[in-house]
Amino acid sequence: MKILITGGSGLLGYDLARCLDGKHEVTTWEGRADVDVTDATAVAEAIRRAEPEVIIHSAGWRDVDGCERDVVKAYAVNSLGTRNVCLGARAVGAVVAYISTDAVFDGSGRRPYYEFDPPCPINAYGRSKWAAEREVTSLLRDFFIFRVPLLFGVGPARRVKENTLAQAILAERAGRSVTATDDQFSSPTFTYDIARALEAILPTRRFGVYHLSDTGTCSRAGLLRAAIEIVGGDPGMVQGVSSSDLGRPASRQRYSPLASVCVEPLFGLTFRPWREALEECVKSDSFRALLSLGGSDGRDRQRGH
Ligand SMILES: NC(=O)c1ccc[n+]([C@@H]2O[C@H](COP(=O)([O-])OP(=O)(O)OC[C@H]3O[C@@H](n4cnc5c(N)ncnc54)[C@H](OP(=O)(O)O)[C@@H]3O)[C@@H](O)[C@H]2O)c1
């Protein structure tokens, strides 16, 4: 298949490209420097040139507090950007696989969210992603929407400072404590597991909305403690705080794990427990290489990584 990936320099885009390149004819837009998704003309022209059969639209602005402070930018990047990609896709007859989020739900439930639960976002980020989903469903007939929960992964070396897991491990090694919320629960998921699921699902053309998630639940602080413990550090260096202590502008979901009623019956796919996936991630050569960059941004040493 001819596949175009947007957001290729992001945490997820990095693994999408790693997983699909070589097996498919992949074109990657790293980010704004390649094509700014808010620019309708540039997007249409670049899609026309690439002539993809499938566009995995992973680019987005996921700074939850940033979105709350600048709602116009949130809608421009996440919602209008998605409209532009959909219009470009429609012009060349491409399928869109849109990467969405658990933030379309309010997180007030007592069980994981399923594909057929009604969205009800509680912050600007969630509203912009939910609006993006509606752009996809109203503009296209052939589409996938993949909602994913809190992600962890390796990501490109130059973004090591944005990698929460790597930064927590490095802080613990330097004897500094780490603060994370203990009252926000999700189903943390390895980006590589999402990429492998897309690899299996995309060729089936069984279009629709799907939840993709590793299994099990934990808090943000729990995830960081587990990562530090797996690499032999002291998990006690992670201090759990409540969301309200942080005084952040955007509301957060209290409980937003994702589960699926569709993925196993339609595709025969099952996901593994998040801790098993976390272990594979933090013990991988590429994650170890990321840690060796320390607190630098990796620009000097990313070649060959
Ligand atoms: N990470 C998570 O925990 C999580 C959870 C749920 C859903 N998601 C969703 O999954 C998708 C991928 O997330 P991620 O973790 O890979 O995000 P990320 O690491 O923040 O990367 C975002 C990507 O989008 C690109 N981008 C941002 N603004 C753009 C613009 N105006 N035009 C073109 N490209 C732009 C960025 O490139 P530049 O910065 O170079 O422009 C980067 O490649 C997003 O849609 C996000 O909403 C993520």
The ligand as a Gaussian input file, in Angstrom:
#p B3LYP/6-31G(d) Opt

LIG

0 1
 N        0.834000      10.767000      23.368000
 C       -0.299000      10.407000      23.955000
 O       -0.326000      10.054000      25.149000
 C       -1.596000      10.431000      23.159000
 C       -2.761000       9.954000      23.787000
 C       -3.954000       9.937000      23.065000
 C       -3.982000      10.392000      21.756000
 N       -2.853000      10.863000      21.176000
 C       -2.954000      11.368000      19.796000
 O       -2.050000      10.635000      18.998000
 C       -1.523000      11.444000      17.967000
 C       -0.010000      11.358000      18.004000
 O        0.428000      11.802000      19.265000
 P        1.968000      11.876000      19.627000
 O        2.090000      11.424000      21.034000
 O        2.797000      11.220000      18.573000
 O        2.163000      13.471000      19.585000
 P        3.507000      14.297000      19.622000
 O        4.655000      13.444000      20.072000
 O        3.215000      15.555000      20.356000
 O        3.732000      14.646000      18.090000
 C        2.839000      15.468000      17.405000
 C        3.193000      15.465000      15.944000
 O        2.312000      16.349000      15.266000
 C        3.087000      17.280000      14.498000
 N        2.364000      18.547000      14.366000
 C        1.935000      19.355000      15.358000
 N        1.342000      20.445000      14.830000
 C        1.382000      20.296000      13.470000
 C        0.931000      21.094000      12.374000
 N        0.303000      22.257000      12.541000
 N        1.155000      20.631000      11.121000
 C        1.791000      19.444000      10.928000
 N        2.239000      18.648000      11.908000
 C        2.045000      19.078000      13.181000
 C        4.391000      17.418000      15.292000
 O        5.455000      17.884000      14.490000
 P        6.127000      19.335000      14.699000
 O        6.089000      19.652000      16.158000
 O        7.501000      19.145000      14.163000
 O        5.311000      20.256000      13.873000
 C        4.617000      15.949000      15.679000
 O        5.171000      15.239000      14.606000
 C       -2.054000      12.866000      18.216000
 O       -3.087000      13.127000      17.319000
 C       -2.568000      12.834000      19.652000
 O       -3.677000      13.682000      19.819000
 C       -1.656000      10.887000      21.843000

